[in-house]
Amino acid sequence: MPVVGVGVGAALLASLGTAALVGAFDQGSSGTRAADISSIGQSSTDTVPVSGSSAENPDWQKVAAAVQDSVVAIQVTTSSGEAQGSGVIVDDEGHIVTNNHVVAGAQDGQVQVTLTDGRIFTADVVGTDPTTDLAVIKLQDAPDDLSPAALGDSSEVTVGDPVMAVGNPLGLANTVTTGIVSALDRPVSTTEDGSNESVVTNAIQIDAAVNPGNSGGPLFDAQGRVIGITSSIATTSSESGSIGLGFAIPVNLADMIASQLIADGTAEHAFLGVGLVDGTATADGVTRSGAQVQQVTEGSPAAQAGVQTGDVIVGIDGKAVGGAQQLTGYVRTHASGDETTLTLVRDGKSMEVDVTLAVREETASSGSGSDQGSGQNPEDMTPEQLWEWFQQQQGQQQGGGRG
């Protein structure tokens, strides 16, 4: 799991896997295969929503009993050793959603999965998406008595909602912890070991205890619906565990990416086509933080919409943008073709710009969303992007890495 160190004014993000996983799984040329995604995104099961449990009066005993069979423990062997993580079953075919950093580098593209009742299966890596730190694996010879989870709607989550994390922290399978949603749209940036690309997510922040091994496990609401995939924590050092600052990828994003991975093993990402740094802008009598445009890619959605170098983007679809990372996180929640409205400040005047997002052509070193330079090869960066990339690397070296 990425770990975030909170000391001397700096925070260090680390992932929740129990060992550092280096590299990405090479899919090879396995060809196309049939897939059934009919139950992806289902909002209910025979036991969920849990009767008698609500946000106002959660019954965690009932919720734990209702959802425990949908959570799995994952063991991965890589060239660097062994690691553990968690995952959640999402359909009757045996597809399981987890984090990319849990399964990246798995030998032969296979991992070991242990169900709640102790049965052990081999699973194939169906697809990985380093850009969002999500992955899908599929059980070989899946049994016919699987219990897929019900997916909630992360757009309806509010600060203060009760939540329950279930996973495999430190190899302790079927561990349940509870807490509340501490914040929403928290910009979180983590970097895979051996990679220059940052994973930027506007995460659900929680105070439920999560630790190395929780990565990829589900975050449930009070009615037993998955609202997030636990992925990282903040901590005082790379050696310490939970301090009540955990982060989960919103389930709406996980659902969108998982459906694509199940369909063809890859995921597309919308992008805006701008190089960004943090900035501030003053207009209409107020000063706001935002994302300052340093570069506009020719022919990109931003260019076609008239976004200009020097603009400071302070909002998207009515949501405040606090900086470059947060704007990137917002863009990555969208699909190609989505129309968004940017609120920006130019020469002291505020204005709105409508943008139709497009698919970015992915390469081994390219990210998506709004460019901050972190997803590019340093040799291909502009001077401004190279400087920001250098600053990011310095911050990561001071803070540590995945644990």
N, C-alpha and C positions, 0 to 999 in steps of 0.2 A: 504494500500500500504506500502511496506517496505520503511522506511525513512532513509536517510544517513545524519548524522550530520557532518558538516565540521567545526571543531573547535579544537584548541589545537592539530593540526596535525592529528586528527582522524576523520574518516567519519562514519556516522551511517546510515545504510540502513533500510528503512521501506517500507512496501507495501502500495498500493494506495487504499485500501478499507477504508470505512469511520468508521469502528469499528474493533477492534481486534477480529479475529475469531479463536477459540480454538478447536483443535481436527480435526479429519478427518471423512468424511462420510463413514459409514459402508454399503457397497453395499448389504450385505445379500445374500440370495440365490434366486434371481429373475429368474434364468434360462436364456436360450438363447432366443434371439428375432431377428426378421428380421431387417436389416438395409440397407439403400441405400446410398452408399458412392460415387456414380457415379459423383457427382458434386464437391466433395471435391477436392480442388486444382485447380479449374477452374481459368483461367487467364483472362477471359473477361465476360461481361454481355451485355445487350442491351445498357447500357449507359457508360460502361467502357471497354477500355480506353477512357477517356474523350477527345473528339475532341477539338483541339485548345489549349490544356493545355500540357505543357512540363516542364522538369526540368529547361530549360533555360528561360521559360516564363510561370510560373504557373498561372492558372486562378482558384483561390480558390473558387470563387462564383459558377462556374460550377462544380467543384469537390465536394463541399459540397452538392449541389443539387443532384448530381448523387449518392452519397454514403449514404446520411442521413438515408434512409430507411433500411439499412443493420445493423445499430447500435442500440443496445437496452440498457435500464437501468435495473439493477438487484437489487432486494431487498431480503435480506436473514434474516430469523429469526433463531437464535441459542440459546443455553442455556445461553449465555452471553448477549443476547439482539438482537438488529437489526443492520444490516450493509447494505451498498450499494456498488455497483460496476457497471461495464459495460461489454458488450459482443458484439460479431459480429456474425451475421447469416452467415452460410457457405453452406447451401444447402436448397432445397425446402421442405425437410422433417421437418424442424424446428430445426435442430441442431445448437447450438450456442457455440462458443469457448470463454472461459473466463479464469481467473486465478483460480488456486486451492484455494488460500487464500481468494478468494471472496465467494466461496460456501462451503468451508470446515465446517463441523459441522451443516449444514442445517437441521432443524427439519424435520423428516420424509423423508429426501432426496429430498425435494422440495423447489423451490424458486419462487418468483414472477417476471415476466418479463413484462416490459412496452415497447411497440413499439414506434417508433417516432411519429406515429399519435395518440398516447394516449391509444390504446387498451391494455388491461391487460390480461395476460395469466399465468397459472401455468405451471411450467417446472419441469421435473424430472432430477435429477443428473444422467447422463449416466455413467460417469467415471471420476475419478480424478487421477492426477499424481503429488504427492508432490515433486518428484525428479526434475521436470522441472517447477513446479508451474503452470501447465496447467490443464484445466478441460473442459468437454463438458456437456452441458445440452440440453434437448429437450423439445420443447413446447408440451403440451397436446392439442390435437385437433388443430393442426397447420392450419392456414388459407391457402388458395390456392393462395394468392397474396403476399407471402413473396418475399423479394428482397435480395437474397444472395450476399455477397460481392465477388469481384474478387480478387484472391490471386496473388501477385507478386512473385518475386524471390529475396530473401534477399541477395543472393550471388552476385547480380549485383549492390547492393547499394554502393554508394561511399560517402566519407566525403564531406560535402558541399551540398549534395542533399537537395532540399526543401521537407518538410514533413508537414503533417497535422494530429493532434490528435483529435479524436472525442470521447466524452464520457459523463459521469455523475458525474463530480467533485462536491463534497459537495451536491449532490442531484440535481444539476442544469443540467437536462437532455439536450441532443442535443447541448452541448457546443463544439465549434470548436476553436482550437488554432493552430498556425502555427509556423514553425521555420526551422532549418536545422539539418542535421546529423552532430553531433559534433565529433564523433569518432566511430570506429567499433571494434568489438571483445573486448569490455571493460569488464574485469572480474568483475562480480558483485556477491556478496554472501549475501544472506538473510536467516534468520532462522524463521520458524513459531513459534508462541507462544506455549509453552508447548512441543516443539519438540527439539531433539538434532541434527536433520538432517538439513544441510545447502542446500539451493537451489543455485547452482552455474551456472551462465549463462554468456557466452560471448555475452554481450548485444550490441544493437544499442543505442548509447548515443545521446540524442537530447536536443536542447535548447527550444523547444516548451513547453509552460506552461502546466504541468500536476499536479494534486493535488489529495488528497484522494477522492476516488470515480471514478477516471479514470481507476483503475485497471481492466484489462481484456478487455479494449476497444482497437479498432484498431488504428494503425498508418498507414496512407496512403501516397503513393507517389504522385507526381504531376499529374499523370494520373488516380488517384482514385483506385489504387491497394493496397491491404493490404501488407505491408512489415514487420509488427511487431505487437506484442501484448503488450501494455503498462503495466508495472508491478511494477516499483519502482522509487523512486526519491532520490536525495541527498538534504539534507537541514541542516540548522545550528542547529536545535533542533527538538525534536519530536512534538513541537507545531507549528512550522512554515510550510509554504507551499513551492511552487515552487521557486527555485532560479536559474532556467535555467539548471538544471542537472537532466534530466529524462532518464529512461532506458526502452527499449522494448526488448522482446524475439523475435529473428528473426523468420519470418513467415515460413521459410523452416523447422525449428524445430517444430514449432506449428502445421504445416500441417502433419508432420510425426506422432507426438504424437496423434493428434486429430483423425486421420484416424484409429489408433489402438484402441482408446477409443470408437469410434463409432462402430467398428467391434465387440469388446467383452468386453468393459468396463475396460480393463487394458492396460498398455503399457510396452513394453520390452525396456531395455536399454543396450547398448553395454558397455563393460568395458575392461580395460586394465589389471588390477590386480596388482597394485603397491601402496605402501604407499609413500606419497610424502611430502616434505617440500620445501620451497623456497631456492634456492641456486645460486651459480655462478660457472662458469667454464672458463678456459683459454685454448685456442687451436688455432693454425694457426695464432698466433700473435694478437688475439683479446680476450677480456673478455666479456662474455655474462651472463645475468640473465637466469635462467631456473628453472626446477623442479627437485630437487635431489631425487633420489630413496632411500628410507629408508628401504623398505621391498618389496619383490616380492612374491606374492601368488603362492604356488606350483600348477602346472597344469594350471595356467592362461595363457592368450594369451601372456603376457609379458614374462613369464617364458619360454614358448615354443619358443619364438623368440630370447631368449638369453639375455634379459635385466638383468642387475646385480645390486645388492645393491651398492650404491656409484656412479652409473651413473648419470650424469646431463643431462636431456632431454632439449634441447634448441630449438627444432623445430619439427613440425609435418606437413607433406605434404607441406613442403616449407614455412610454416608460423612460425614466431618467437614465441617462448613460453617464456613469461616473468615470469612465476612462477607456483606454484602448482595449484592454482585456474584456471588459464587460460588453462592449459593442461586439467584439468577436464572438463572445458566448451567445449573445442574442441572435446573431446571424446564423450560427450553427444549429439553432433550433428550427430553422426554416428549411423548406424543400425548394428545389429549383422551380421557378415559375411563381413563387409567392410574391405578392406585392406588399411592400412595406413603405411606411412614411417616415422619413428622417426629419428631425427638427435640428436645424443647424444655425450657427451664427456666422455671418460674413460681413466684415467691415462694420461691426457694431450693430448690425441689424439681424433680427431673427427671421427665419423663413422655413417653410416646409417643402420637402422634395419627395416626390413619389418615385420609388425604385422598384423595378421588377428583377428579382434575383435570378441568377443563372447558375448552371453547373460549372464548377471549375474542373478543368482537366487535371487529374491528379498525376503526380509523379512520385518517385520513391522519396523525394525530399520535400514535397510541397504539401502545404496544409490547405485549409479552406477557410471560409468566412472572410473576415477582414484581415489583411496581411499586417503582421507586426514584425516581419523579418524572421521570426523564430522557426517558421516551417520551411525555410529556404536554405540552399547551400550558401555559406558565407561568401563564396566566390561570385555568386550571382546577385548579391545584395547591393542596393544603393548605399552611399555613405551614411545616410541617416539610418537605414535599416541595420547596417553593420554595427553602428554605434549602439543601437538599442539591443541588438543581439549580444554584443559584448557585455553590456550592463546586465542582461539576464543571466549570462553565464557566470559573471562575477557573483551575483546574488545566489545562484544555485550552489557555487563552490563554498560560499560562506555558510549556507544553510544545511548542506548535506544532500542526500539522495534518497531513493526508495529503500525501504527496509524490508 
